[in-house]
Amino acid sequence: MSNVRVCVDVVGGDEKPQVVLDGIEAALAADPDIEVLAAGPAEIVNPFAASHARVEALEAPDVIAMDDDPIRAVMTKRKSSIVLSCRAIKKGNADAFFSAGSTGAMTAAATAYVTPFRYQAEGKKQPVRPCLTNALPNRAGGLTVLCDMGANPDVEVDDMVRFAQMGSAYARVVLGIEHPRVGLLANGTEDEKGSNFTKACFPAMKAAVPGFVGNCEGTDITSGNFDVVVADGMSGNIALKATEGAAKFLLQELKGVFMSSLGTKIAALLIKKQMREIKAKLSGDAKGGAILLGLRGVVLIGHGATSVEAVKNGTLAAAEAVRAGLVENIANSMDGIVL
C-alpha cells in the first residue's frame, strides 16, 4: 500500500530531542513504508530531515512545556509542534500524530484542529468527546482496553455509551478481539452497585453496546475477565495511576528482596531476563502510548518519560492504526454520526 505519513513531535516529553530523533530512526528502519514529518525547532528538525530520505521537517518555533496550562498554551502558542502537527492532519499533510508531550495540550489541540466526529442531537450537530484509550496487560496473558483514561473528568451518560462503543471498536480493530466483553467500572460487579451516575449508565450501555457484560471492579483492569473497561476520565485516570503505582511498588520491593543477600543476588541473576520482560510489559513502551478516539485522525500520546523504544513503537503504532482504518471503524461503531 502507499506510504503512511506520521507526524512526530521532536520536543514532546521529558527527554532530550535526541531521544525522539533516535526513536524516529528506529521506526524508519523497522517500517520501509512510513514517512515522518518531524515537528520542532528549525535547528533540530532541518538537519535531521536533510540527512534522512523519508523525513520532512515541520518547523515549529514555539514549545508547549509539560507544566503549561493546556488550553491557554494551545491558544497562545499557535506555532508549537503540537498545534502545527494537529493542523497538518487536518490539512492532509499527515495521516497520524505521535507525541509524548502534555496530555492536556494534546487533547485540547486535537479537539480544536483535528476535530472530533459529530452527531445529530436536539436538531443540531454536536461534537463527540474524544476518549483517551490504551490496552493494558492482564493476568490472562492478553490485553484489556481502558477508556477514558483522563481526557474527560466530567461526562454525560451518552458520552459513556460512546466511550464503550469506541473502546469496543478499538479492541476489534487493533487487538483483533472479535467479540469484546465490555464492563462498566463500578465498586462491585452486581447490577445494582455504583454511584447514581454509573447506575444511570448501566441500562443505557446495556441497550446500545454490543458485548456489554455489566459492572466490573478496579481489579478487572488486569483480571482478563473483560476486554474493555469503561469509566469517566477521572475514575479511569485514578484507576490507571493506582495500577501503575502498585506495579512500581511491587517491582521496587522485589528488587530490595533480591539485593538483600548473596543467595538472593544469585537468584536475581538467574531470572534477570524474565524480570526485564515483566518491567517492559508494565512500562507501556511496547504499545507506544494512548490513543485519542473519536477524532477525524489518529492521535497517539506517549508517556512523558519516554524512551527510544517508546518513540519507535508509538510511531509504528500510529501508522498501523491508519492502515487498519481505525478512524473509519470508530465512526461506524456509533449511531447517528454525521460525517
Salt bridges, closest charged atoms under 4 A:
GLU25 OE2 - HIS52 NE2 2.70
ASP31 OD2 - ARG323 NH1 2.90
GLU35 OE1 - ARG5 NE 3.57
GLU56 OE1 - ARG5 NH2 2.88
ASP68 OD2 - LYS77 NZ 2.76
ASP159 OD2 - ARG129 NE 3.00
ASP159 OD1 - ARG162 NH2 3.60
GLU178 OE2 - HIS179 NE2 3.72
ASP227 OD2 - ARG181 NE 3.02
GLU277 OE2 - LYS273 NZ 2.84
GLU320 OE2 - ARG323 NH1 2.70
